[in-house]
Amino acid sequence: MIATPEKIVFKGNLAESFENPDPTTFTFKIRPNVKWPSVSPLNGRALNAQDVLYSYERTVSEKTNVAIISAIDKIEAPDASTIRMTLKSADADFMYAVADTRMKIVAKEAVEVNGDLKNGPNIGTGPWLFDSWTPEQLLRLKRNPDYYMQSLPHADTFERVIIADANTAQAAFRSGQGHEVPTNGQITQLLKQSIPELYVVDAKLTSAGSFISLLMNPDVGLNKDQRVRQAINRTIDREAIIRDVYFGSAWINAGVYLPSFDWHLPEADLKQLLGRDVQQARQLLSAAGVDASWKPTVDIGVAGTETRVAGELFVGNLKELGIEPEIRFLDKTEITERAYIRGESEIYIGSHRASGGGTNGHLRLFFHSTGTDAAPFKQLADRQLDDLIDRQAVILNNAEERKSMVQQIQRRIIDLSAGMAAYTSNGEVAVSPKVANFKQLSIESHRFAELWLKG
């Protein structure tokens, strides 16, 4: 097993350096040797500050992922190699927003070819050049000879094969047609029968922001009573799901994206706060006056077989309390609209919306009453939680103080029981022993620039 780092550390790519002279000012210097590839309409010209300025302004005008950079008040380009960003207020996690994978730098000339980028051209300054794409099947990239790091990428081509069926993907891995495949404890053991030397890489730290949600809308039915929400939270058998569905390749946490593992609540505390306690759940329901006539609707957000099975196990847990819920399965579109944007689900368990912008971005988006995807917490409008989120966001020079406050936030999230992690997958993949220098998981293709296949 190879784990990702215990903490997130920033490393400049297009930015050679930056200065932060005061809490609300960030000045970035662009690398002098970065240029667009020698293809039309860029033709190898140098990357400049206007490209960065254009990209951020376009994000705002298109209203796509704009929440990630909502802290920015003003962006300026004093000269061709300098970008200055002024924030509305101090933000301890602003660098996460700048480094977010969705904050792509694009060229105005490329956008103007077709008026947008839906049909390309797909041109960037990274290690790869776009070759071809067959939706839901294959992405093919080739080496960018104009990449500023001339020694990279190590490979001449890169192919991302999309195989929706898990059994087919595993068969391709066994036959050497693929070099990485999603896995868990059981699948790893089966794969090792064919490839004993394979190794497993996890993304446990970064997967904490992409957990499986348990949402209980406090504005619907009996959920208005906090005791009912707490009872439902204590009913779910997280350890059984982790053992029987994920074969040990998942973990319990409050569901907050954090910069370092030690910012999570201690494991003993999490087991106490999120462990199954049927007796306590019954007592809470009884105190709230809930009887067997309650038939809540449970929405299960299906993102794969594991999520569906885990959701069905959760429903089974409820039935053990004498609750007979009605089940409704939601597709990806329904998850976004019903569970997160409109908050119409009475009880929801399933995939979580992607976060961004570090701890602050995640807390503001999902747990603050003003968040765009914070449906349950909008209804609660919990002043204590909002105040903790606001206060920790501006602690710039005292990591221990901020860590302590973020742990208070996690406890408050669990106590409110409106929305939290049901559990979190480790995000494991099995990697072929033929692959050299595989370091960590990411959706970004630039990580493959440092890989090569052994002969």
ZANU-224818 format. One line per 10 residues: number of its first residue (from 1); for each residue x, z, y of C-alpha. Coordinates in Angstrom, 1 decimal. Layout:
N
NUM	X,Z,Y; ...
END
This chain:
455
1	0.0,0.0,0.0; 1.2,-0.9,3.5; -0.7,0.9,6.3; -0.9,-0.2,9.9; 0.8,2.0,12.4; -0.5,5.5,13.1; -0.8,4.6,16.7; -1.3,1.5,18.8; 1.7,0.4,20.9; 1.5,-2.4,23.4
11	4.0,-5.3,23.4; 4.1,-8.0,26.1; 3.4,-11.6,25.2; 2.7,-13.8,28.2; 3.5,-10.8,30.4; 7.3,-10.2,30.6; 6.8,-6.9,32.5; 4.3,-4.9,34.5; 4.2,-2.2,37.1; 1.6,0.5,37.7
21	2.5,1.9,41.1; -0.8,3.8,41.5; -3.8,4.6,39.2; -5.8,1.5,40.2; -3.1,-1.2,40.6; -1.4,-3.2,37.9; 1.1,-6.0,38.7; 2.1,-8.3,35.9; 5.0,-10.8,35.8; 4.6,-13.9,33.7
31	7.4,-15.0,31.4; 9.3,-17.8,33.1; 9.8,-19.9,29.9; 6.2,-20.1,28.8; 4.6,-23.6,29.0; 1.6,-25.4,27.7; 2.2,-27.7,24.8; 3.1,-31.4,25.3; -0.4,-32.7,24.7; -2.9,-34.1,27.0
41	-4.2,-33.0,29.5; -1.5,-30.2,29.9; 1.5,-32.3,29.0; 4.0,-29.4,28.8; 3.5,-27.9,32.3; 4.5,-24.3,32.9; 2.0,-21.5,32.6; 1.4,-19.9,36.0; -0.6,-17.1,37.6; -3.4,-19.5,38.6
51	-4.1,-20.0,34.9; -4.5,-16.3,34.4; -6.6,-16.0,37.5; -8.8,-18.9,36.5; -9.3,-17.5,33.0; -10.5,-14.1,34.2; -12.7,-15.5,36.8; -14.2,-17.9,34.2; -14.9,-14.9,31.9; -16.9,-13.2,34.8
61	-18.8,-16.4,35.7; -19.7,-17.2,32.1; -20.7,-13.6,31.5; -19.0,-13.6,28.1; -17.2,-10.5,27.1; -17.2,-9.5,30.8; -17.9,-5.8,29.8; -14.4,-5.6,28.5; -12.9,-6.1,32.0; -15.7,-4.4,33.9
71	-13.1,-1.9,35.4; -11.5,-4.7,37.4; -12.5,-4.9,41.1; -10.2,-7.7,42.2; -7.6,-10.1,40.7; -5.0,-11.9,42.8; -2.1,-14.3,42.3; 0.4,-13.6,45.1; 2.7,-16.2,43.7; 3.1,-18.5,40.7
81	4.5,-15.8,38.4; 2.6,-12.7,39.6; -0.9,-11.3,38.8; -2.2,-8.2,40.5; -5.3,-6.5,39.2; -7.0,-3.8,41.3; -9.4,-1.5,39.5; -12.6,0.1,40.7; -11.3,3.5,39.6; -8.6,4.9,37.3
91	-8.9,3.9,33.7; -6.6,5.4,31.1; -7.3,2.5,28.7; -7.1,-0.5,31.0; -4.2,-2.0,29.1; -6.5,-2.3,26.0; -8.8,-4.5,28.1; -5.9,-6.8,29.1; -4.7,-7.0,25.6; -8.1,-7.6,24.0
101	-8.1,-10.6,21.8; -11.1,-12.1,23.6; -9.3,-12.2,26.9; -7.8,-15.6,26.2; -5.8,-17.5,28.8; -7.2,-21.1,29.1; -6.3,-24.0,31.3; -8.7,-25.4,33.9; -7.6,-29.0,32.9; -8.7,-28.3,29.3
111	-12.1,-27.0,30.4; -12.7,-29.9,32.7; -12.3,-32.5,29.8; -15.9,-31.7,28.5; -17.1,-29.2,31.1; -16.6,-26.3,28.6; -14.6,-25.5,25.5; -17.3,-25.8,22.9; -15.9,-29.1,21.6; -12.3,-28.5,22.7
121	-9.7,-29.5,23.4; -8.3,-26.3,21.9; -5.0,-25.8,23.7; -3.1,-22.5,24.1; 0.5,-21.4,24.7; 0.8,-19.6,21.4; 3.0,-20.4,18.3; 0.4,-22.8,16.8; -1.3,-26.1,17.7; -4.8,-26.8,16.7
131	-5.0,-29.5,14.0; -8.5,-29.6,12.5; -11.5,-27.4,11.7; -14.3,-27.8,9.2; -16.9,-25.1,10.1; -17.3,-22.4,7.4; -14.6,-24.1,5.3; -11.1,-24.7,6.8; -9.0,-24.2,9.9; -5.7,-26.0,10.0
141	-2.9,-25.3,12.5; 0.5,-26.8,12.9; 3.7,-25.5,14.5; 4.0,-25.6,18.3; 7.4,-26.9,19.1; 7.0,-25.8,22.8; 6.4,-22.1,21.9; 8.6,-19.9,24.1; 10.0,-18.1,21.1; 11.9,-21.1,19.6
151	12.6,-19.3,16.3; 8.8,-19.0,15.6; 6.7,-19.8,13.8; 8.6,-19.7,10.6; 6.1,-22.0,8.8; 5.3,-25.6,9.8; 1.6,-25.3,9.0; -1.0,-22.6,8.6; -4.4,-23.0,6.8; -7.2,-20.5,6.9
161	-9.6,-21.3,4.1; -13.1,-19.8,4.4; -14.5,-18.8,1.0; -17.8,-16.9,1.4; -18.2,-16.0,-2.3; -16.0,-13.0,-3.2; -15.5,-14.0,-6.8; -14.4,-17.5,-5.8; -12.0,-16.1,-3.2; -10.4,-13.8,-5.8
171	-10.1,-16.7,-8.3; -8.3,-18.7,-5.6; -5.9,-15.8,-5.0; -5.2,-15.4,-8.7; -4.4,-19.1,-9.0; -2.1,-19.1,-6.0; -4.4,-21.3,-3.9; -4.8,-18.4,-1.5; -2.3,-15.7,-0.4; -4.5,-12.9,0.8
181	-8.0,-11.7,-0.1; -10.2,-8.7,0.9; -10.0,-6.0,-1.6; -10.9,-2.4,-2.5; -9.6,0.1,-5.1; -11.4,-1.6,-8.1; -10.7,-5.2,-7.1; -7.0,-4.4,-6.6; -6.7,-3.1,-10.1; -8.4,-6.2,-11.5
191	-6.2,-8.5,-9.4; -3.0,-6.7,-10.6; -3.8,-7.8,-14.1; -2.9,-11.3,-13.0; -0.5,-10.5,-10.2; 1.2,-7.1,-10.8; 3.5,-7.5,-7.8; 0.8,-7.9,-5.2; 0.7,-5.4,-2.3; -2.2,-4.1,-0.3
201	-2.3,-3.8,3.5; -4.9,-1.7,5.3; -6.2,-1.6,8.9; -7.6,1.9,8.7; -6.7,2.9,12.3; -8.2,-0.2,14.0; -11.2,-0.4,11.6; -12.5,2.9,13.0; -14.2,0.9,15.8; -15.9,-1.5,13.3
211	-17.6,1.1,11.2; -20.9,1.0,9.3; -23.5,2.5,11.7; -26.1,5.1,11.2; -28.5,4.8,14.2; -31.6,6.9,14.7; -33.5,5.9,17.8; -34.5,9.1,19.6; -37.4,7.4,21.3; -39.2,6.4,18.1
221	-41.5,8.7,16.1; -40.1,11.9,14.7; -36.6,10.9,15.7; -37.3,12.4,19.1; -36.6,15.8,17.5; -32.8,16.3,17.2; -33.4,18.4,14.1; -34.8,15.4,12.3; -31.9,13.2,13.3; -29.5,15.9,12.1
231	-31.3,16.2,8.9; -31.1,12.5,8.2; -27.4,12.6,9.0; -26.8,15.5,6.6; -28.8,13.7,3.9; -26.5,10.6,3.5; -24.1,11.1,0.6; -21.0,9.5,2.2; -18.6,10.6,-0.5; -20.8,8.9,-3.2
241	-20.9,5.7,-1.2; -17.1,5.7,-0.7; -16.6,6.5,-4.4; -19.2,4.2,-6.0; -19.4,1.3,-3.5; -15.9,1.1,-2.0; -14.0,2.6,-4.9; -12.2,5.0,-2.6; -11.3,2.3,0.0; -13.3,3.9,2.9
251	-13.2,7.1,4.9; -15.3,9.4,7.0; -15.0,9.6,10.8; -17.2,9.9,13.9; -16.9,6.2,14.6; -14.8,6.1,17.8; -12.0,3.6,18.3; -8.9,5.7,19.0; -5.3,4.9,19.9; -3.8,7.3,17.4
261	-4.8,8.8,14.1; -4.3,12.3,15.2; -7.1,11.8,17.8; -9.7,11.8,15.1; -11.2,15.1,14.1; -9.3,16.8,11.3; -10.4,15.8,7.9; -11.7,19.3,7.0; -13.9,19.3,10.1; -15.3,15.9,9.4
271	-16.2,16.9,5.8; -17.9,20.0,7.2; -19.8,18.1,9.9; -20.6,14.9,8.0; -20.7,16.2,4.4; -24.0,16.1,2.5; -26.0,19.3,2.7; -29.5,18.8,1.2; -30.5,22.4,1.6; -29.7,22.3,5.3
281	-31.5,19.0,5.7; -34.6,20.4,4.1; -34.5,23.4,6.4; -34.1,21.2,9.5; -37.0,19.0,8.5; -39.2,22.0,7.7; -38.4,23.6,11.1; -39.4,20.3,12.7; -42.7,20.3,10.9; -41.9,17.1,8.9
291	-43.8,16.7,5.6; -44.0,14.1,2.8; -46.4,12.0,4.9; -43.5,10.7,7.0; -42.7,7.1,6.0; -40.0,6.0,8.4; -38.8,2.3,8.5; -35.2,1.9,7.6; -33.5,-1.2,8.7; -30.5,-2.3,6.6
301	-28.1,-4.6,8.4; -26.8,-6.8,5.6; -23.2,-8.0,6.2; -22.4,-8.3,2.5; -23.2,-6.9,-0.9; -21.4,-3.6,-0.2; -23.4,-2.9,2.9; -26.7,-3.7,1.1; -25.9,-1.4,-1.8; -24.7,1.4,0.5
311	-28.0,1.0,2.5; -30.0,1.2,-0.7; -28.1,4.4,-1.8; -28.9,5.9,1.6; -32.6,5.2,1.0; -32.3,6.9,-2.4; -30.8,9.9,-0.6; -33.9,10.1,1.7; -36.2,9.9,-1.3; -34.5,13.0,-2.8
321	-35.9,14.8,0.2; -39.4,13.6,-0.5; -39.2,10.9,2.2; -40.6,7.5,1.2; -39.2,5.0,3.7; -40.1,1.4,4.2; -37.1,-0.9,3.9; -36.4,-3.9,6.0; -33.3,-6.1,5.7; -31.9,-7.5,9.0
331	-29.7,-10.6,9.4; -26.9,-10.8,11.9; -29.1,-11.9,14.8; -31.7,-9.3,14.1; -29.0,-6.6,13.9; -27.8,-7.4,17.4; -31.2,-7.6,19.0; -33.2,-5.0,17.2; -30.7,-2.3,16.5; -28.3,-2.5,19.5
341	-29.8,-4.4,22.4; -33.4,-3.4,22.2; -33.0,-0.3,20.1; -36.2,-0.9,18.1; -35.0,0.3,14.8; -36.4,3.7,13.8; -33.5,4.3,11.4; -30.7,1.7,11.0; -27.8,1.6,8.6; -25.5,-1.4,8.5
351	-22.7,-3.3,10.3; -21.5,-2.3,13.7; -21.1,-4.4,16.7; -17.5,-5.3,17.6; -16.0,-3.2,20.3; -13.3,-3.8,22.9; -11.3,-2.3,25.7; -9.9,0.6,23.8; -11.3,4.1,23.5; -12.9,3.9,27.0
361	-14.4,0.5,26.4; -15.9,1.6,23.1; -17.3,4.9,24.4; -18.8,3.3,27.5; -20.3,0.4,25.5; -21.9,2.3,22.6; -22.1,6.0,23.5; -22.6,6.3,27.2; -26.2,6.1,28.5; -25.3,3.2,30.7
371	-23.7,1.1,27.9; -25.0,-2.4,27.2; -25.2,-1.7,23.5; -26.0,2.0,23.6; -29.7,1.8,22.7; -30.0,5.3,21.2; -27.9,7.0,23.8; -29.8,5.2,26.6; -32.9,7.0,25.4; -31.1,10.3,25.2
381	-29.3,10.1,28.5; -27.3,13.1,27.4; -25.5,14.5,30.5; -23.0,16.4,28.5; -21.8,13.4,26.6; -21.8,11.1,29.6; -19.8,13.7,31.6; -17.2,14.0,28.8; -16.8,10.2,28.6; -16.4,9.9,32.3
391	-13.9,12.7,32.6; -11.6,11.6,29.8; -11.5,8.1,31.1; -9.4,9.1,34.1; -6.9,11.4,32.5; -3.8,9.4,32.9; -0.8,11.6,32.4; -1.8,14.3,30.0; -2.4,12.9,26.5; -3.1,16.3,24.9
401	-5.8,17.1,27.4; -7.4,13.8,26.9; -7.2,14.0,23.1; -8.9,17.4,23.2; -11.7,16.0,25.3; -12.1,12.9,23.1; -12.4,15.3,20.1; -15.2,17.2,21.9; -16.9,13.8,22.4; -16.7,13.2,18.6
411	-18.3,16.5,18.0; -21.0,15.9,20.5; -21.8,12.5,19.0; -22.2,14.1,15.6; -24.3,16.9,17.0; -26.7,14.5,18.8; -27.0,12.4,15.6; -28.4,9.4,17.4; -25.6,7.0,16.5; -22.3,7.4,14.6
421	-20.4,6.1,11.7; -22.0,6.3,8.3; -18.6,5.6,6.9; -15.7,3.2,7.6; -14.0,0.7,5.3; -10.2,0.8,5.1; -10.2,-2.9,5.9; -7.9,-3.7,2.9; -6.5,-7.0,1.9; -4.4,-7.9,-1.2
431	-1.4,-10.0,-0.3; 0.5,-12.3,-2.7; 4.2,-11.3,-3.4; 5.1,-14.8,-2.3; 4.3,-13.8,1.3; 7.2,-12.4,3.2; 7.0,-10.2,6.3; 3.3,-9.5,6.2; 2.9,-6.5,8.6; -0.6,-5.7,9.5
441	-4.1,-7.1,9.9; -5.5,-8.9,12.9; -7.9,-11.7,13.6; -5.3,-13.4,15.6; -3.4,-16.3,14.1; -0.2,-15.5,16.0; 0.5,-12.8,13.6; 1.1,-15.5,11.0; 4.0,-16.9,13.1; 6.4,-14.3,11.6
451	5.4,-15.0,8.0; 6.8,-17.4,5.5; 6.3,-18.2,1.8; 9.1,-17.4,-0.6; 10.4,-20.3,-2.6
END
